[in-house]
C-alpha cells in the first residue's frame, strides 16, 4: 500500500471507532432543517430540531442577513442568494435574529436526545 492509501485507511478506521465510541447522533440519523429567507423574514419562524441536527438557512433575498443566536451560541453569515448552516449542539430553545434587520426573528426548539 502506498503512504496515501494507508493514511486514508487509518482515517477511516479512526472515524469508525469514534462513531461507535461517541454518544449522541450519527450522520445517518441527523436531519437537515431548512429555513428560507425571503421578504426580510425567516420561513418558518419557529422550527423543531434534535441535538445533532443541522439547521440550514437559504437566503433568497437580495441583501445579506445573519442568523445570530441571542445568547451567543452561533452567528451565521447569510450572503444574498447564499446559505449558511449550524449543527445543533444541545437541547433548549434558541431565539435568533438578523444583526442587520433586528425585526427578523426566529426560534429553534431543540429536544435533548435526537433521532
Residue pairs with C-beta under 8 A, 6 or more apart in sequence:
1 9
19 26
24 51
24 52
24 114
25 50
25 51
25 52
25 53
25 114
25 115
26 52
29 52
29 114
29 115
30 50
30 52
30 53
30 54
30 87
30 114
31 49
31 50
31 53
31 54
32 53
32 54
32 55
32 56
32 85
33 47
33 48
33 49
33 53
33 54
33 55
33 56
33 108
34 56
34 57
34 58
35 42
35 43
35 44
35 47
35 55
35 56
35 57
35 58
35 67
35 106
36 42
36 43
36 57
36 58
36 60
37 43
37 57
37 58
37 59
37 60
37 61
37 65
37 78
37 104
38 60
38 61
39 61
40 61
40 101
40 103
40 104
41 104
42 57
42 67
42 104
42 105
42 106
44 106
45 105
45 106
45 107
46 106
46 107
46 108
46 109
47 55
47 106
47 107
47 108
47 109
48 108
48 109
48 110
48 111
49 55
49 88
49 108
49 109
49 110
49 111
50 88
50 110
50 111
50 113
50 114
50 115
51 88
51 89
51 90
51 91
51 110
51 111
51 112
51 113
51 114
52 87
52 88
52 114
53 87
53 88
53 110
53 114
54 85
54 86
54 87
54 88
55 67
55 85
55 86
55 87
55 88
55 108
56 83
56 84
56 85
57 65
57 67
57 76
57 78
57 83
57 84
57 85
58 83
59 65
59 78
59 79
59 80
59 81
59 82
59 83
59 84
60 81
61 80
62 80
62 81
63 80
63 100
64 77
64 78
64 79
64 80
64 100
65 78
65 98
65 100
65 101
65 104
66 75
66 76
66 77
66 78
66 98
66 99
66 100
67 74
67 75
67 76
67 78
67 84
67 86
67 96
67 98
67 106
68 74
68 75
68 76
68 96
68 97
68 98
68 99
69 75
69 94
69 95
69 96
70 94
70 95
70 96
70 97
71 94
73 89
73 94
74 86
74 96
75 99
76 84
76 85
76 86
77 84
78 84
88 108
88 110
90 110
90 112
91 110
91 111
91 112
91 113
92 110
93 107
93 108
93 109
93 110
94 107
94 108
94 109
94 110
95 105
95 106
95 107
96 105
96 106
96 107
96 108
97 104
97 105
97 106
98 104
